[in-house]
């Protein structure tokens, strides 16, 4: 019975890993290939991603975000501060194991 469960979990793990690897390899093949060899839709997709990345760096945050977005973000952060206490909620927490 235990062996059957181990084999079932092994099969599930194998299928999950293979799906993720196929997805990641497919995406990385698009990203790392030269733009001359891409079809027009892939080239447009990569151009838009690069354009957004440039605009995001210049703006220092979300691109084309109006005052409504900032207001909602501040309200959400205030709600989370009340629920979870102190700390900067816009940064990933640092863990220290001793």
Secondary structure, DSSP 8 states (H G I E B T S, - for coil): -HHHHHHHHHHHHHHHHHHHHHHHHHHHHHHHS-GGGS-HHHHHHHHHHHHHHHHHHHHTS-TT--HHHHHHHHHHHHHHHHHH-SS-TTS-------
